[in-house]
Amino acid sequence: MRVDGISVVITTFNGEAWIGPALRSVLDQAVDRPLEVIVVDDRSTDGTVRAVESCGDSRVCVVRNLENLGTARSRNLGVRRARYGWMAFNDQDDVWLPDKLARQVAILESHPDVDGVAGGYARLARDGRSRWAGQLLHKRWSPSHSPRLTAPPYYRPAQHGTCYVQSLLVSKPVLEQLGGFREDLPIAYDPDLFLRLGEVANLAAVEEPVFLYRLSSVSITGSPDLSAAAFLGGFAYMYAAQAARANGSDEPDLALFLRQYRPSPKEVRQFMNNQWLRNINTTWVNEGLGPALFGAMMQVIR
């Protein structure tokens, strides 16, 4: 299947500090295909738009929302503006590896039955460009998270687990067939998209990182204001909707489901533990092991 051009959507909100490296990593891709980058600014109040416009690349256009629409709606807006038949996505604070698109295009063109390609990720270092490596005692490693496929390169989200949307290169007609990202889901719209794609399309994946993920306390899932009920409820609905589709039933009413959903005490404890570990990991990646251990000790004392 020939990939004649790729449209990349980057959504941003007050991302002045990070948008430059994220955008440059897309523009510098080692791929010989036409490329456009649609930056959807979700009504930023800082210098994000100026930072994007300063790149001076004609392949970049900026769409400025008149009101704050959120990530899912902003991505769908970018998809509607896209000129090419293949879609990819990046977040304002993440960085693609230089050969991301080239590796994925090679899979698409050698497997004409495939409608989209995902991939793994590694953590972004403090320098904002390279892969993070940690050291504990005498052991040094660079952790990465990638799908483990049973029949490479074919990838089944329900079987192999969902990937990050920042890794995805997908057919625009297939994406439009699904209606894009679910705009009514307050959270979990990324894994929801992968599960729905896996039900209607043939997908493949690169079993190695294709982008670097920035751990941050200002992300949606890293925010200290994120409640257990909101997070767990979004994912619970996603799986309930998946089960309903598999059984040929109507999906549950989202508003009613979220009103009635009550996570168990065990689920809430697990969520809190996961957030605690994430905060420690975020501090380690961004500030070093010493501050991470100190922060963990202070959280235990409190």
Salt bridges, closest charged atoms under 4 A:
ASP4 OD1 - ARG2 NE 3.35
ASP28 OD1 - ARG24 NH1 3.21
ASP32 OD1 - ARG33 NH1 2.60
GLU36 OE1 - ARG83 NE 3.10
ASP57 OD2 - ARG59 NH2 2.89
ASP91 OD1 - ARG75 NH2 3.09
GLU109 OE2 - ARG2 NH1 3.82
GLU109 OE2 - ARG33 NH2 2.69
GLU176 OE2 - LYS172 NZ 3.88
GLU183 OE1 - ARG73 NE 3.93
ASP184 OD2 - ARG182 NH2 2.74
ASP190 OD1 - ARG75 NH1 2.45
ASP192 OD2 - ARG196 NE 2.85
GLU199 OE1 - ARG245 NE 2.75
GLU208 OE1 - ARG103 NH1 3.07
GLU251 OE1 - ARG182 NH1 2.74
GLU251 OE2 - ARG245 NH1 2.88
